[in-house]
Amino acid sequence: MLTETDVIVIGGGIAGAGVAAELAGERRVVLLEAEERPGMHTTGRSVSVHSETYGSPCVRLLSRGSRDHFLEGVDGRSFASDRGCLYLATEAQIERLDAFGGQPTVAPSIERIGEAEIRSLNPLFRPGVVVAALYERHAYSLDVDAIHAAYLKRYRRAGGVLECSAGVAKLEYSGGQWMAEAGSRNFRAPVVVNAAGAWGDVVAGMAGVQPIGLQPMRRTVALVDAPTGVDPSRWPLAIDIDEQFYFKPDAGKIILSPADETPMDPCDAWTEDVDVAIAVDRVQQVIDLPVHRVAHSWAGLRTFAPDRTPVAGFDRQAPGFFWLVGQGGYGIQTAPALSRFAAAMVCEQGMPSDLAEFGLQAADLASERFACRE
Ligand SMILES: Cc1cc2nc3c(=O)[nH]c(=O)nc-3n(C[C@H](O)[C@H](O)[C@H](O)COP(=O)(O)OP(=O)(O)OC[C@H]3O[C@@H](n4cnc5c(N)ncnc54)[C@H](O)[C@@H]3O)c2cc1C
């Protein structure tokens, strides 16, 4: 069976769903997802935070350019709720805290606070351990399921076609068209968007396109009970300034992570007990948190380009091949801006003006920025 369309999007995570939704009003789009349902890889495993100070300067711009989308939500329901974010420092980390806080794309969003204020935000902090923090008041918890579902709903309403259990196994270019083979189904279009997450370089390989050098890295998360009588719901996210751990409240429980970055091949990521134990140990060093059991744990792959900034743009050497990969640990909080940017590039409409005003430049996201691909 052959389906002719304008754009084939490969991957139904937040990246693929977002760009498909943005394109659907302008182009005929087919969204191909290998799994039985979209969002079961990295998108379904995040810890759902929006912070405008996290990630590279370009990531921060994309996050800033995404904030209104989250606050507005759909049908009067916001996708974002107040959370706040604390970057923590012990005495030995103060210099690094101040160097981070002095960066021009960080400084306007944060205030430096001392131990008393830190403990007023979360009374479980152990006295004399964390002595200073940078407080990003306007950081948010996001409803990732709702954001992803809203993109898919908008996409379908605009006539977009979602095919699940449709893993693309072959991609060929001839006569100005890409042919994607997914099982017994074939799809033909002049443009293919590679939004395959951890499999981004695998998809490029199928197409005969030079890979970026994407590196999937496993990150582990554990969910534990709050101490009896403690309501953690208003605690900010707390992250070590050297990103050795973080923790945040989640539906009455507490999410802990050792902030691990274990290089992996693309796969359905799993947890290792040792990473869960490291998370508990590191968090217990800074807060008084008895842990009697781990209620649940999971892991996902955060996939980075070599400079830890996403790649979005047409490949110069392969006509009609569009990269939308390398979202690392920021793919949810950057999705609205990145999706709009990607759709505008696919439609050759130029940079959306609001993103240009934030200072975003197409060259910062282009695949050609890597020396091996110039
Ligand atoms: C523990 C953890 C915490 C995180 N916390 C945050 C956070 O707080 N804030 C934030 O912004 N980000 C966070 N992230 C990162 C964020 O989740 C990712 O950046 C984002 O989900 C990546 O989305 P994606 O669509 O690129 O990838 P995915 O969601 O993995 O989607 C890619 C899809 O492509 C499909 N696919 C692959 N190959 C093929 C093929 N050949 N044919 C068809 N389909 C294919 C896969 O099945 C998959 O569904 C976190 C990640 C982890 C693991």
The ligand as an SDF file (V2000), in Angstrom:
LIG
                    3D

 53 58  0  0  0  0  0  0  0  0999 V2000
   14.4360   11.0010   33.3940 C   0  0  0  0  0  0  0  0  0  0  0  0
   14.2270   12.1020   32.3950 C   0  0  0  0  0  0  0  0  0  0  0  0
   13.8420   13.3550   32.8470 C   0  0  0  0  0  0  0  0  0  0  0  0
   13.6020   14.3720   31.9370 C   0  0  0  0  0  0  0  0  0  0  0  0
   13.1310   15.5550   32.3960 N   0  0  0  0  0  0  0  0  0  0  0  0
   12.8470   16.5480   31.5300 C   0  0  0  0  0  0  0  0  0  0  0  0
   12.3040   17.7750   31.9890 C   0  0  0  0  0  0  0  0  0  0  0  0
   12.0650   17.9500   33.1930 O   0  0  0  0  0  0  0  0  0  0  0  0
   12.0480   18.7620   31.0710 N   0  0  0  0  0  0  0  0  0  0  0  0
   12.2880   18.5670   29.7440 C   0  0  0  0  0  0  0  0  0  0  0  0
   12.0610   19.4930   28.9570 O   0  0  0  0  0  0  0  0  0  0  0  0
   12.8000   17.4130   29.2770 N   0  0  0  0  0  0  0  0  0  0  0  0
   13.0770   16.3940   30.1350 C   0  0  0  0  0  0  0  0  0  0  0  0
   13.5830   15.2260   29.6710 N   0  0  0  0  0  0  0  0  0  0  0  0
   13.9340   15.1210   28.2530 C   0  0  0  0  0  0  0  0  0  0  0  0
   12.7080   14.9350   27.3670 C   0  0  0  0  0  0  0  0  0  0  0  0
   11.8960   13.9090   27.9070 O   0  0  0  0  0  0  0  0  0  0  0  0
   13.1980   14.5840   25.9460 C   0  0  0  0  0  0  0  0  0  0  0  0
   14.0660   15.5900   25.4700 O   0  0  0  0  0  0  0  0  0  0  0  0
   12.0410   14.4590   24.9550 C   0  0  0  0  0  0  0  0  0  0  0  0
   11.0330   13.6170   25.4550 O   0  0  0  0  0  0  0  0  0  0  0  0
   12.5470   13.9160   23.6210 C   0  0  0  0  0  0  0  0  0  0  0  0
   11.4340   13.7610   22.7910 O   0  0  0  0  0  0  0  0  0  0  0  0
   11.5710   13.0550   21.3830 P   0  0  0  0  0  0  0  0  0  0  0  0
   10.2450   13.1400   20.7330 O   0  0  0  0  0  0  0  0  0  0  0  0
   12.7600   13.5960   20.6770 O   0  0  0  0  0  0  0  0  0  0  0  0
   11.9490   11.5350   21.7300 O   0  0  0  0  0  0  0  0  0  0  0  0
   11.0160   10.2880   22.0750 P   0  0  0  0  0  0  0  0  0  0  0  0
    9.9520   10.6430   23.0260 O   0  0  0  0  0  0  0  0  0  0  0  0
   11.9110    9.1700   22.4610 O   0  0  0  0  0  0  0  0  0  0  0  0
   10.3230    9.9780   20.7040 O   0  0  0  0  0  0  0  0  0  0  0  0
   11.0140    9.4040   19.6040 C   0  0  0  0  0  0  0  0  0  0  0  0
   10.0560    8.4170   18.9850 C   0  0  0  0  0  0  0  0  0  0  0  0
   10.5910    7.9630   17.7430 O   0  0  0  0  0  0  0  0  0  0  0  0
   10.1440    6.6430   17.5600 C   0  0  0  0  0  0  0  0  0  0  0  0
   10.9850    6.0100   16.5480 N   0  0  0  0  0  0  0  0  0  0  0  0
   12.3090    5.7390   16.6070 C   0  0  0  0  0  0  0  0  0  0  0  0
   12.7260    5.1580   15.4800 N   0  0  0  0  0  0  0  0  0  0  0  0
   11.6440    5.0690   14.6640 C   0  0  0  0  0  0  0  0  0  0  0  0
   11.4450    4.5520   13.3570 C   0  0  0  0  0  0  0  0  0  0  0  0
   12.4450    4.0040   12.6490 N   0  0  0  0  0  0  0  0  0  0  0  0
   10.1970    4.6080   12.8300 N   0  0  0  0  0  0  0  0  0  0  0  0
    9.1660    5.1620   13.5350 C   0  0  0  0  0  0  0  0  0  0  0  0
    9.3160    5.6510   14.7800 N   0  0  0  0  0  0  0  0  0  0  0  0
   10.5320    5.6150   15.3330 C   0  0  0  0  0  0  0  0  0  0  0  0
   10.2960    6.0290   18.9490 C   0  0  0  0  0  0  0  0  0  0  0  0
    9.5100    4.8620   19.0970 O   0  0  0  0  0  0  0  0  0  0  0  0
    9.8500    7.1750   19.8340 C   0  0  0  0  0  0  0  0  0  0  0  0
    8.4770    7.0760   20.1830 O   0  0  0  0  0  0  0  0  0  0  0  0
   13.8080   14.1620   30.5520 C   0  0  0  0  0  0  0  0  0  0  0  0
   14.2030   12.9020   30.0990 C   0  0  0  0  0  0  0  0  0  0  0  0
   14.3980   11.8760   31.0090 C   0  0  0  0  0  0  0  0  0  0  0  0
   14.7780   10.5150   30.5050 C   0  0  0  0  0  0  0  0  0  0  0  0
  1  2  1  0
  2  3  1  0
  2 52  2  0
  3  4  2  0
  4  5  1  0
  4 50  1  0
  5  6  2  0
  6  7  1  0
  6 13  1  0
  7  8  2  0
  7  9  1  0
  9 10  1  0
 10 11  2  0
 10 12  1  0
 12 13  2  0
 13 14  1  0
 14 15  1  0
 14 50  1  0
 15 16  1  0
 16 17  1  0
 16 18  1  0
 18 19  1  0
 18 20  1  0
 20 21  1  0
 20 22  1  0
 22 23  1  0
 23 24  1  0
 24 25  2  0
 24 26  1  0
 24 27  1  0
 27 28  1  0
 28 29  2  0
 28 30  1  0
 28 31  1  0
 31 32  1  0
 32 33  1  0
 33 34  1  0
 33 48  1  0
 34 35  1  0
 35 36  1  0
 35 46  1  0
 36 37  1  0
 36 45  1  0
 37 38  2  0
 38 39  1  0
 39 40  1  0
 39 45  2  0
 40 41  1  0
 40 42  2  0
 42 43  1  0
 43 44  2  0
 44 45  1  0
 46 47  1  0
 46 48  1  0
 48 49  1  0
 50 51  2  0
 51 52  1  0
 52 53  1  0
M  END
$$$$
